[in-house]
Amino acid sequence: MLEWHGSSGVCINEKGQLLMVLQGKPDEKKTWSIPSGGRKNNETFEECCIREIEEETGYKVEILSELQVKKARYDKANISIEVHYFLVKQVGGAMAIQDPDNLIYEIAWKTIDEIQDLELTFTEDRDILKESLLNIM
């Protein structure tokens, strides 16, 4: 079974909005997600999170805390995943798609009400995203 390890960043601005990206392969339906991606080489989960957010959105962030670790196994696809979710704070940069994989189509700050109705890439993330927004407000 293949193993995939990655990180996701929950970034909330001073207006209580969540940083999200519209993503998907060229031939797929585009859906919303928080910035995330797989670890490269020997980087830590924290380093992966920081790199992915900058690549996908242009923003520089710092890690505030780890929120959760999601582990799942998909037997049909012969893969298991481990994703570390971090609460992060924007400390610089500017909104710009710099994704080397060319999978990001839009960057936006979304409110808790908007997140309720968005088509998410990972529907199981909706609860942690809403909970994170509620804890900041």
N, C-alpha and C positions, 0 to 999 in steps of 0.2 A: 504494500500500500504506500502511495506517495504521501509525503508530509509537506504541508505548507505552513509557514510561520510569518505573521505580519503584525502590523500595528494600525490603529485608527486614532484620529485626533478629534476630540470634542472641543471646539473653540467657540466661545460665546463672547460677543462684543459688549460694549458698555450700554447698548440699547436692549440687551437681553435676546439677541438674535444669534442663531447657530450658523456657522460656516458650513456650506454644503456645495457639492459639485454634481453637475449633471454628467453622467458617464455612460459608456457602453462601447462595444466594438462597432465598427462601421455598419455591419449588417444586422445589429441588434437594436431592439427598442431601447431608448435612452431612459435611465432612471436616476433618482437622486440618492446620494450617499454622503457621509462625512468623508473627508480626505483619508485615504488609507492605501496600503500596499504591502508588498512582501519585503522581508528582510533581505539584504544583500551582503554577501561575504560574511564577515564576522561582526557586523554592527549589532548593537544592542537593540532591544525593542524601542527604547526611548529615542535612540539615534534614527531608527527607521521612521518613527512617527514624525520627527522634526523634518527629516529629508522629504518624506512624502508630501507633507503639507506645503513645503516650499515649492516642490516640483509641480504640484497640482494647482496651487493658488497664488504663488508669489509671496505669500506671507511668511515671515520669520516668527517662530514661536518658541516658548520655553515650557517645559513640562511642569505642571503644578502637582498632579497626583495621578496614580493609576486608579481607574474606575472599576474595571473588571477584566477578566480573561474569558473569552468565549472559545470553547473547544467543541468540535463537531466532527462527525465521521460520515462520509458519504460513500457507502459501499458500492452503489451503482457506478460512481465515477472513480472508485478505487483511490480515494484521497481522504486524509484527515487534516483538519485545520486547527490552528491555535492563533487567535487574534487578541492582542493586548490593546485595551481602550484606555486612552489617557485624556485627562482634562488638561488643556493647554491654554496659554495666554499669548495673544499676539503682541510681539515686541518690536516689530518692524516690517519692512517690505511693503509692497503694494500689489493690489489685485492684478494678477497676470497668469494666464495659462502657460505653463512651461513644461508640460507633461511630455517626457521623452517617448512614452508609449502611444501618444495621440489618442487617448481614450476619454479626455475631458472636453466637454463642449460648452459648459457654462459654469460660472462661479456665482454664488448668491448667498446673502445672509437671510435666513428664514426665521420667522416667528414660530412660537409654539403652536399657534392656530394653523399656520401654513403646513407645519410638519404633520399635523393630524391627517391631512388629505393628500399629501405627496405620495407618489408612487416610488417607494424606496427599493433600492437594489436588494437590501437585506431587511425584509419586513420585521424580522425579530429584533432589529435595532430600535424600533419606534419607542419602546418603553424606556430604554436607557437614555435616549435623546430627550424625551419629554421630562423625565425625572431630573436630568442634568440641568435643563432650563428652569424647572421649578425650584431647584435648590439654589440657583443663582439669584432668582428674583426676590 
